[in-house]
Amino acid sequence: MVYNLRPKIKVKHDSRTWKNYTQIADEISQQFVNEKRTLALECYPGVNLHEIEELLLSKLKGVRLIKADDYAYDAETITNKIAANLTDDRVFGLMSHATLDEFFPNYEIRQIKKEIAEESRNIVVYGTGATILLPNPDILCYADLTRWEIQKRYRAGMPNWKAANESEDNLKKVKRGFFFEWRVADRLKQKVTDRLDYLLDTNVSCQAKMVDGVSYRNALDQIVKQPFRLVPYFDASVWGGQWMKKEFNLNPEMENYGWAFDGVPEENSLCLDFSGVAIEIPAINVVHQRPIPLLGKKVQARFGNEFPIRFDYLDTVGGGNLSLQVHPRVDYIQDKFGMFYTQNESYYILQASEKSTIYLGVKEGTEKAELFKELRKAEKGDYRFPDEKFINCFPVNKHDHYSIPAGTIHCGGPETVVLEISQTPYIFTFKLWDWERLGLDGLPRPVHLNHGEENVNTAYDTKWVQENLINPFETLHEDNESRVEKTGLHELEFIETHRHWFKKEVTVKVHQSVNMLNLVEGETITVESLDNSFDPFEVHYGETFIVPEAVKEYKLVNQGNQEKEVAVIQAFVRNFS
């Protein structure tokens, strides 16, 4: 199987790039040749400042260096200020609506601004919050970092920003990043992107690269006019699996890969090819900086600068069940966590065997009090929860599609590859039982029975599930060339999915929404423009890709055996007007 693990977007515009720290230092040094100037190097939390100091800033001569992080409140003060956001939960916090400047004392800002004004030397302010101390620099640089790289650094011992927590539980580090750091840092990044003179890619240790700001913004403009893929990443899990390792040519030395993130702009990255120089950026940058052409004006009006659709893989082939879980109601997630929509989702079955199953909804007559009495007994670890008494278990087949609206108790079964199509707030999973397993860290996996009890809807029982959630297929169009089926999701969910079957080609509309798609049957297709506004874009089996709303209409062309049908699943935000 061909599966592109490192898709690149070839940027068409002329650009200026620098391939290493030596070249970057030379370029920045040139900015200080003729007159006193100021430079702000804003850094996303997690950027290695020691590396920046050693390999870049040390090469600059006659410059006063000011580290912004030193002027923020100390670790204890910041942790106390965000205590309400962090909560005492291991996984869940409350979404921060703060801005980064709130964590810098006013007296410190006033003092350093006075010193900068009086300084006779060139000035470089660097670190997280550099543009708070120096809001109008002569030269503005941004050192960026992807979410996946940040999470890997957490696991390797990196602390959170302004936190002395190197040895803390990784789940708590991610929580602090998700609910606090990434929110305040993204707000600041949005404010400065249009003014950037340079963007630094710091994802690979000691191998920074840089592109000029104009070229970077031109690349953003190009991306939202064509189909593109995100850079996927894969992670191990307690439940499996082995299918992706083999089919996607992943590292054979890894014990398993249970997760694949191949359609999560908040988590994934984009690789931009500037004439052979690859610059990797967080995909969320495009969502924040070019929301309307990417999302469409109707979607942006409903969700703001957020990407509301999420695709990922769950692989249990050769592994075990996922955790028994439920997702929160909209009112609950709004009240408890500060999110304005929830994780409704669906399972599209990409691969299955005779052993493949899904746990979905409660059995007829299940009383919530009795259900959670048994779950609490199992929480202690010395009692097996009798899932067969309370939870429906259905066999699944390849190309089945199961809707899972919030409040539905559910769990993926064994020997299955699931393409999970869901709404974006992915962190809010209330685990109810985990089949008597420990996490990969050797600790009990956290369960959230109090949250779960508030959200499990026992009206979603056997009969209701069978009538509403299992393969609600409807043929929308069929002719000699193609067939379009509506496959879900449930009417309570805002995502609609269409499956396109065709042998040669089919024309697809975006439906006034950004589209996320996956080739679920077939070897290779191309996505082609109807007006030659973008080059043909190649997609292989299992690859997720995005078509911006600005494209409006496009063509899918089978590049394999045209005697055999291929299938593409298309997800978009349902238009209720």
C-alpha positions in Angstrom: 0.0 0.0 0.0 1.1 3.5 -0.8 0.5 5.9 2.1 2.3 9.2 2.2 3.6 9.7 5.7 5.1 13.1 4.9 2.8 15.0 2.5 4.1 18.4 1.4 2.4 21.4 -0.1 4.5 22.8 -2.9 4.4 26.6 -2.5 4.3 28.3 -6.0 5.4 31.8 -5.1 9.0 32.9 -4.9 10.4 32.9 -1.4 13.4 33.5 0.7 14.5 30.7 3.1 17.3 29.9 5.4 18.3 26.3 6.1 20.1 26.4 9.4 21.0 28.5 12.4 24.2 29.9 10.8 22.2 31.2 7.8 19.5 32.5 10.1 22.1 34.3 12.3 23.7 35.9 9.3 20.4 37.2 8.0 19.4 38.7 11.3 22.8 40.2 11.8 22.4 42.1 8.6 19.4 43.8 10.1 21.6 45.5 12.6 24.3 46.8 10.4 23.6 50.5 9.8 21.5 51.7 12.7 20.1 50.9 16.1 17.2 48.5 15.7 15.0 46.3 17.8 14.0 42.7 17.1 11.3 40.7 18.9 11.6 36.9 18.6 8.2 35.6 19.9 8.4 31.9 20.8 5.5 29.4 21.1 5.6 27.7 24.6 7.8 24.6 24.2 10.4 26.2 21.9 13.8 25.3 23.2 15.2 28.7 24.4 18.5 27.2 25.4 19.0 26.1 21.8 18.0 29.5 20.5 20.5 31.1 22.8 23.4 28.8 22.0 22.9 28.4 18.2 21.4 31.7 17.2 21.6 34.6 19.7 25.2 33.9 20.7 26.2 34.7 17.1 24.8 38.2 17.2 27.3 40.9 18.1 26.8 44.2 19.9 23.3 43.3 20.9 21.5 43.5 24.3 19.6 40.3 24.8 16.4 40.3 26.9 14.6 37.0 27.8 10.9 37.8 28.0 10.1 34.7 30.1 12.2 36.2 33.0 9.8 39.1 33.3 6.7 37.0 33.7 5.3 36.0 37.1 7.1 33.1 38.7 5.9 29.5 38.4 4.0 29.5 41.7 2.2 32.7 41.0 1.2 31.6 37.5 0.0 28.2 38.7 -2.1 29.9 41.4 -3.5 32.4 38.8 -4.7 29.5 36.6 -5.8 27.1 39.3 -9.4 27.4 38.3 -8.5 26.4 34.8 -6.4 23.5 35.8 -8.8 22.0 38.4 -7.8 19.1 40.5 -8.7 16.6 37.7 -5.9 14.6 36.0 -7.3 15.1 32.5 -10.0 17.9 32.3 -9.6 21.5 33.0 -11.6 24.7 32.2 -10.8 26.5 28.9 -8.8 29.7 29.6 -10.0 32.9 28.1 -6.9 34.8 29.3 -4.3 36.7 27.2 -0.6 36.2 27.7 0.0 39.8 28.9 -2.0 39.0 32.1 0.9 36.9 33.3 3.5 39.8 33.1 3.5 42.3 36.0 2.8 45.8 34.8 5.7 47.3 36.7 8.1 44.8 35.0 6.8 45.8 31.5 7.1 49.5 32.3 10.6 49.1 33.6 11.9 47.1 30.6 10.2 49.4 28.1 12.1 52.3 29.7 15.4 50.4 29.6 14.8 49.6 25.9 14.1 53.2 25.0 17.3 54.3 26.8 19.5 51.5 25.5 22.2 52.6 22.9 22.8 49.1 21.6 20.6 47.0 19.3 18.0 45.1 21.2 16.7 41.5 20.8 13.8 40.5 23.0 13.2 36.7 22.8 11.0 34.1 24.4 7.3 33.6 25.1 5.9 37.1 25.5 8.6 39.0 23.6 6.0 41.1 21.8 4.5 42.0 25.2 7.7 43.7 26.3 8.5 44.9 22.7 5.1 45.4 21.0 6.4 47.4 18.0 9.8 46.1 17.1 11.6 47.1 13.9 11.9 43.4 13.1 9.4 40.7 14.1 10.2 37.0 14.1 8.1 34.1 15.3 9.5 30.7 16.4 6.8 28.1 16.0 6.3 24.5 17.1 3.7 21.8 16.4 1.4 20.3 19.0 2.7 16.8 18.5 6.3 17.9 19.0 5.3 19.7 22.2 3.7 16.5 23.5 6.7 14.4 22.7 8.9 16.9 24.6 6.5 16.7 27.6 7.0 12.9 27.6 10.8 13.5 27.4 10.7 15.6 30.6 10.1 19.2 29.3 8.1 21.3 31.8 5.2 23.4 30.9 5.8 27.2 30.4 6.7 28.8 33.7 6.1 25.6 35.6 8.6 23.5 37.6 6.9 20.3 36.7 9.5 18.3 34.7 8.5 15.0 36.5 4.8 15.6 36.6 2.3 13.1 35.1 2.2 13.6 31.4 -1.6 13.8 31.3 -1.4 16.8 33.6 1.2 18.5 31.4 -1.0 18.0 28.3 -4.0 19.4 30.3 -2.1 22.5 31.2 -1.1 23.0 27.6 -4.5 22.3 26.2 -6.6 24.4 28.6 -4.1 27.3 29.2 -0.8 27.6 27.3 -2.0 26.8 23.8 -5.0 29.1 24.1 -3.1 32.2 25.3 -0.2 31.5 22.8 -2.6 31.1 19.9 -4.3 34.4 20.7 -1.0 36.2 20.6 0.1 34.4 17.4 -3.1 35.6 15.7 -2.3 39.2 16.6 1.2 39.2 15.1 1.1 36.9 12.0 0.2 39.7 9.6 3.3 41.7 10.8 5.8 38.9 10.7 9.1 39.5 9.0 10.3 35.9 9.5 8.9 32.6 10.7 11.2 30.0 12.3 10.5 26.3 12.2 12.0 24.8 15.4 10.5 21.3 15.3 13.7 19.4 14.7 16.3 19.9 17.5 19.3 22.1 16.4 18.0 22.2 12.9 15.9 25.4 12.7 14.8 26.7 9.3 13.3 30.1 8.4 11.1 31.7 5.8 10.3 35.4 5.3 7.0 36.6 6.4 5.6 37.6 3.0 6.3 34.2 1.6 4.7 32.6 4.6 1.5 34.6 4.2 1.5 33.9 0.4 1.6 30.2 1.3 -1.4 30.6 3.6 -3.3 32.2 0.8 -2.4 29.4 -1.6 -3.4 26.6 0.8 -7.0 27.7 1.1 -7.5 27.6 -2.7 -6.6 23.9 -3.2 -7.0 20.4 -1.6 -4.3 19.4 0.9 -3.3 16.8 3.5 -2.1 17.3 7.0 1.1 15.6 8.2 -0.2 12.5 10.1 1.2 11.1 13.3 0.7 7.8 15.1 0.8 6.8 18.7 0.6 3.6 20.8 -2.3 2.7 23.0 -3.4 0.0 25.4 -5.8 -1.6 23.0 -3.8 -2.5 20.0 -3.2 -2.5 17.1 -1.2 -4.0 14.2 -3.0 -3.1 11.0 -1.7 0.4 10.5 1.9 -0.6 11.3 1.8 -3.0 8.4 -0.4 -1.2 5.9 1.1 2.3 6.4 4.7 1.1 6.7 5.2 2.4 10.2 8.1 1.6 12.5 8.0 -2.2 12.9 9.9 -2.0 16.2 6.9 -0.3 17.9 4.8 -2.6 20.0 1.6 -1.3 18.5 -0.2 1.8 17.0 -3.7 2.3 18.3 -4.1 5.9 17.2 -3.6 7.7 13.9 -4.2 11.4 13.7 -4.6 12.3 10.0 -7.3 14.9 10.1 -7.1 17.0 13.2 -5.9 20.6 12.4 -5.6 21.4 16.1 -3.1 18.6 16.5 -1.6 17.9 13.1 0.9 20.0 11.1 1.4 21.1 7.5 4.7 20.8 5.6 5.3 23.7 3.2 7.8 23.1 0.5 9.5 26.4 -0.4 11.6 25.5 -3.4 13.0 22.4 -1.6 13.1 23.9 1.9 10.5 22.2 4.1 8.9 24.5 6.7 6.6 22.6 9.1 3.8 24.6 10.8 0.9 23.8 13.1 -2.1 23.3 10.8 -4.2 25.4 13.2 -2.3 28.4 11.9 -4.3 28.2 8.6 -7.6 27.9 10.5 -6.8 31.0 12.6 -5.3 33.1 9.8 -7.5 32.2 6.8 -10.8 31.0 8.4 -13.3 32.2 5.8 -11.8 30.8 2.6 -11.0 27.6 4.4 -14.2 27.0 6.4 -16.7 29.0 4.4 -18.5 32.1 5.7 -21.4 30.1 7.1 -19.2 27.6 9.0 -17.0 30.4 10.3 -20.1 32.4 11.5 -21.2 29.3 13.5 -17.9 28.2 14.9 -15.5 31.1 14.7 -11.9 30.4 13.8 -12.2 26.7 14.7 -12.1 23.6 12.5 -15.2 21.7 13.5 -14.6 18.3 11.8 -12.1 15.7 12.9 -10.9 12.4 11.3 -8.7 9.9 13.1 -8.0 6.1 13.1 -8.6 3.6 15.9 -6.8 0.3 15.3 -7.7 -2.8 17.5 -6.4 -5.5 15.0 -4.4 -7.8 17.2 -5.3 -5.8 20.2 -8.3 -5.3 22.5 -11.4 -3.2 23.1 -11.3 0.6 23.5 -12.5 1.9 26.9 -16.2 2.0 27.6 -17.0 5.7 27.4 -19.4 8.5 26.8 -19.1 12.1 25.6 -20.7 15.1 27.3 -24.0 16.8 26.3 -23.6 20.3 24.9 -25.0 22.1 27.9 -22.7 20.1 30.2 -19.5 20.8 28.2 -20.5 24.5 28.1 -21.1 24.7 31.8 -18.2 22.6 33.1 -15.4 23.2 30.6 -16.1 26.4 28.7 -16.5 24.7 25.3 -19.5 25.7 23.2 -20.0 22.5 21.3 -19.3 18.8 22.1 -17.8 15.7 20.6 -20.6 14.0 18.7 -19.0 11.3 16.6 -19.4 8.3 14.4 -17.4 5.1 13.6 -16.9 4.3 10.0 -15.6 0.7 9.7 -12.6 0.6 7.4 -11.6 -3.0 8.1 -13.3 -5.8 10.0 -13.3 -9.6 10.5 -15.9 -12.1 11.9 -14.7 -11.1 15.4 -15.2 -7.3 15.0 -17.8 -5.7 17.2 -19.1 -2.3 18.5 -20.6 -1.7 21.9 -23.3 0.9 21.4 -26.1 2.0 23.8 -27.6 0.3 26.8 -29.8 -2.7 26.8 -33.6 -2.4 27.2 -34.7 -1.7 30.7 -31.3 -0.5 32.0 -31.6 1.7 35.0 -28.9 4.3 35.4 -28.6 3.9 39.1 -27.9 0.1 38.8 -25.5 0.7 35.8 -23.3 3.1 37.8 -23.5 1.0 41.0 -21.8 -1.8 39.0 -19.3 0.6 37.3 -18.3 2.0 40.7 -17.7 -1.5 42.0 -15.5 -2.2 39.0 -13.6 1.1 39.5 -11.8 -0.4 42.5 -10.1 -2.9 40.3 -11.1 -6.1 42.0 -14.5 -6.6 40.2 -15.3 -7.2 36.6 -18.0 -5.0 35.3 -20.7 -7.2 33.7 -20.8 -5.4 30.3 -22.9 -8.1 28.7 -25.8 -7.3 31.2 -26.0 -3.6 30.4 -24.3 -2.8 27.1 -25.4 -3.7 23.5 -22.7 -5.5 21.5 -23.2 -5.6 17.7 -21.2 -7.3 15.0 -19.7 -4.9 12.4 -18.7 -5.2 8.8 -16.5 -3.3 6.5 -18.1 0.0 5.3 -20.7 0.0 8.1 -21.2 3.5 9.6 -22.4 4.0 13.2 -23.6 7.3 14.6 -22.6 8.1 18.2 -24.4 11.2 19.5 -23.3 12.7 22.8 -24.7 10.7 25.7 -24.4 7.3 23.9 -22.4 4.8 25.9 -20.0 3.2 23.4 -16.8 1.3 22.8 -14.9 0.0 19.8 -14.4 -3.8 19.8 -11.5 -6.0 18.7 -10.1 -6.8 15.3 -11.4 -3.5 13.8 -10.0 -0.5 12.0 -12.3 2.5 12.7 -12.2 5.8 10.8 -13.6 8.0 13.5 -15.5 11.0 12.1 -16.4 13.4 14.8 -16.9 17.0 16.0 -13.6 18.5 17.1 -13.5 18.7 21.0 -11.6 15.5 21.2 -10.2 15.6 24.7 -13.6 15.3 26.4 -14.0 11.5 26.7 -15.5 10.3 30.0 -14.1 6.8 30.5 -16.4 4.5 32.4 -14.5 1.2 32.5 -11.3 0.0 30.9 -11.5 -3.7 30.9 -9.2 -4.1 34.0 -6.2 -2.5 32.2 -3.4 -0.2 33.2 -2.2 2.7 30.9 1.0 2.5 29.0 2.6 4.5 31.9 1.8 1.6 34.3 -0.9 3.7 36.1 -4.6 3.0 36.2 -6.3 4.8 33.3 -8.5 7.6 34.7 -12.2 7.0 34.7 -14.8 9.8 35.2 -17.9 8.2 36.6 -19.4 11.3 38.1 -19.1 13.1 34.7 -20.3 9.9 33.0 -23.4 9.5 35.2 -24.5 13.1 34.4 -24.2 12.4 30.6 -25.2 8.8 29.9 -28.6 8.8 28.2 -30.4 5.5 29.0 -33.0 6.3 26.4 -30.4 5.4 23.9 -31.2 1.7 24.3 -31.3 -1.3 22.0 -34.3 -0.4 20.0 -33.4 3.3 19.6 -29.9 2.5 18.6 -31.0 -0.1 16.0 -33.5 2.4 14.5 -31.3 5.5 14.6 -27.6 4.8 14.8 -26.8 1.7 12.7 -26.2 2.2 9.0 -28.7 4.9 8.4 -27.9 4.8 4.6 -30.0 6.7 2.1 -29.3 6.8 -1.6 -29.3 10.5 -2.8 -28.3 10.0 -6.4 -27.6 7.0 -8.7 -26.8 6.7 -12.4 -24.7 4.5 -14.6 -21.5 6.4 -13.6 -21.8 6.9 -9.8 -23.8 6.6 -6.6 -24.0 9.0 -3.7 -25.2 7.8 -0.3 -26.0 9.7 2.9 -24.4 7.6 5.6 -25.0 9.6 8.8 -24.5 11.2 11.1 -27.6 11.3 13.3 -29.8 14.4 13.1 -28.7 15.5 16.5 -25.1 16.0 15.0 -24.1 18.9 12.8 -21.8 16.8 10.5 -23.2 15.2 7.4 -21.4 12.5 5.6 -21.8 11.4 2.0 -20.2 8.3 0.4 -19.4 8.6 -3.3 -19.1 5.3 -5.2 -17.7 5.6 -8.8 -15.6 3.8 -11.3 -14.2 6.7 -13.4 -15.0 10.1 -11.9 -17.5 12.1 -10.0 -18.1 15.8 -9.5 -18.5 16.9 -5.8 -19.9 20.1 -4.3 -18.5 21.5 -1.0 -22.1 22.3 0.3 -21.0 25.7 1.6 -18.6 24.1 4.1 -15.0 23.0 4.3 -14.8 19.3 3.3 -12.8 16.5 5.0 -12.6 13.3 3.0 -11.0 9.9 3.0 -10.5 7.3 0.3 -12.1 4.3 1.9 -12.1 1.9 -1.1 -9.7 1.9 -4.0 -6.0 2.5 -4.6 -5.5 6.0 -5.9 -7.6 9.0 -7.0 -6.8 12.5 -8.0 -8.7 15.6 -6.8 -9.0 17.9 -9.8 -10.2 21.4 -10.4 -13.1 22.2 -12.8 -11.4 25.5 -13.8 -7.7 24.6 -13.6 -7.3 26.7 -10.5 -5.2 24.1 -8.8 -3.0 21.1 -9.9 -4.4 17.6 -9.7 -3.9 16.3 -6.2 -3.1 12.6 -5.6 -4.7 10.7 -2.8 -4.1 7.0 -1.8 -6.1 4.5 0.1 -6.7 5.5 3.7 -5.5 9.0 3.3 -7.5 11.9 4.7 -7.6 15.2 2.8 -9.2 18.6 3.1 -10.9 20.7 0.4 -11.4 24.3 1.4 -14.9 25.8 1.0 -13.4 28.4 -1.4 -12.9 25.6 -4.0 -16.8 25.3 -4.3 -16.8 22.3 -6.6 -14.2 19.6 -7.6 -13.8 16.3 -9.4 -12.6 13.0 -8.0 -11.0 10.8 -10.6 -10.1 7.1 -10.2 -6.5 6.5 -11.2 -6.6 2.7 -10.6 -8.6 0.0 -12.2 -11.7 1.7 -13.7 -13.6 -1.6 -13.8 -13.7 -1.5 -10.0 -15.7 0.9 -7.9 -13.8 3.2 -5.5 -15.4 5.0 -2.5 -14.7 8.3 -0.9 -16.4 9.4 2.4 -17.1 13.2 2.5 -17.8 15.1 5.7 -19.1 18.6 5.9 -21.0 20.9 8.2 -24.7 20.4 7.6 -26.5 23.6 6.3 -29.7 24.0 8.4 -31.0 26.9 6.3 
